[in-house]
């Protein structure tokens, strides 16, 4: 059932005692994307709430470097949630205790990742095949921490098991403080169009008193307005639209306030932010990994720039950070009058 929702008087959205504004824009937790260098850029450009990349509970317990490093958070990012995933109750409980020591504002549980290696461990979206276990696991985590606990999930495992309205009620009953829902099933992965109608059903369920955030295909300011007004969600979680384009958050806010589009960033703007992203990445990850993991971002930062293939090739093959900075400075000089 699709409910037409008329957006009335705005109210402050809160996760526990954390105030997020009247209609917050959340940065989605994205593996190999939502790290501190990227999060800080998104925060500066208007994101209201941040989430870390998802962190393996087993990795935290083993004190694996990559998992532990993802606990790094900085005051300029707040409010921020650390997201964990796993399929074993005891491991998740211990992980929650480890997360609490890192002092985030929120602990988030990933019940939505559709990747096979995660699902096969009955973690992420894999747990959508066992809703009682999902509820039991959530209850254990809520009871093991003083942090507000939130959940990110999907509509269900497949089209025959879209139980999200019931799931949201049951998770609220065991103590979660907010829920973010991606409008696809696990079987869909990221294919097809996100279905927001069931997200609207969750929000407009009289039993639901916690914030409901929608996620999926939020890629224009107009789409944000549509999802707000049609389904009444408390805010939206933005993922792919922000990759290589942290300006998206402020563009949405400006459009919501004025009904007008902000001018897009110039090539010089894009080059400057890409350079800062690179420098922060090298500082946080070290030279080798910082350079390598930035390569996935350049295509997004310079998407739509004509005749950029040669420069992009240089960016994704160069190993020296100083040389990369020089290339990016050259981009700004060569394209300074162009707006994409």
C-alpha positions, 0 to 999 in steps of 0.5 A: 500500500502506498501512502501519500504523505503531506509534509507538515510542520517540521519537527526535530529528528532525534536518535536518542538524545542526539539532535539531527535537525528537521530533515537530516541527510545521512551519509551511508556506510559504504565499504571502502568509501566511507572512511575518515578522509571522505566522511570529513569532506561530506560533513563539511559539505552538509552531511548531518550524520555520518556512519563508518564503513561496516566493521567485522565483529570477528575482525574486532575480536581478533584485533585485526588491524583493518577492522580496528583502524575503522574505529577511528573517528574524529570530533569534526565528524560528529555525530557519527555511528560506528557500524558492525556486522556479524552473525554470532551473538557473542561476537557481536556483543563483545564487538559492541563493548569494543565499539563503545570504548571508541566513543561514537555517538551511535552503534549501528548494526548492518543487516543490509549488506548483500555481498555473498561472503557476508551473507554466507556467514548469516550476517548483513542481509543474510540474517533476513532469512531468520527474523527471530535470530535478527531480533534476538541478536539486536536485543543482545546488542542493545542490552550490552551497550549504553550507546543508542543502537540503530539498524540499517536493513533492506525490505526483506530477503526476496519479493516473497519475504518483504516483512519490513513493517513487522521487522521494524516493529519488533526491532523497535520493541527490543530497543533500537532508536532509529532504522534506515531502510534500503528499498530493495531486497537482498536478491535484488542487490543494487539492481532495479528501482528502489521501492519506497512504498514499504518504507512509507508503510513503516514510517506511517505505521502508528506503532513506529515511534522511532525515526525512519530513514529511507535509502536507495536511488536518492540521486537528485534534490528533487528525489529527496523532496519527493521521498520526503513528501510522498512517504513522510520519512524523517530523513534520507540516507545518501550513498552512491550519489555522494561518491566523488561528489560531497557537494550533493548534501548542500545542494539538496539543502539549498534546493529544499530551502529555496527550490533552486539549484546551486551551481555545480562545482567547477573543475577547479573545485573538484580538483581541490577537493580531490587533492584534499581527499588524496592528502587525507587518505595518505595521512590516514592510511599511509602512502602506498594504501592511500594512493591505491585506494584513492584511484576508485574516486577519480572517475567520480570526481571528474565525471563528465569532464570532456577529454579527461581520459589521458589525465585520468589514466595518469591519476590511476597509474601514478604512485607518488603522492607529490606527482599526483598533487601536481597532476591535480593542480594541473587539472585546476589550471587547465580547466579553471573556467569550466563548470560540469 
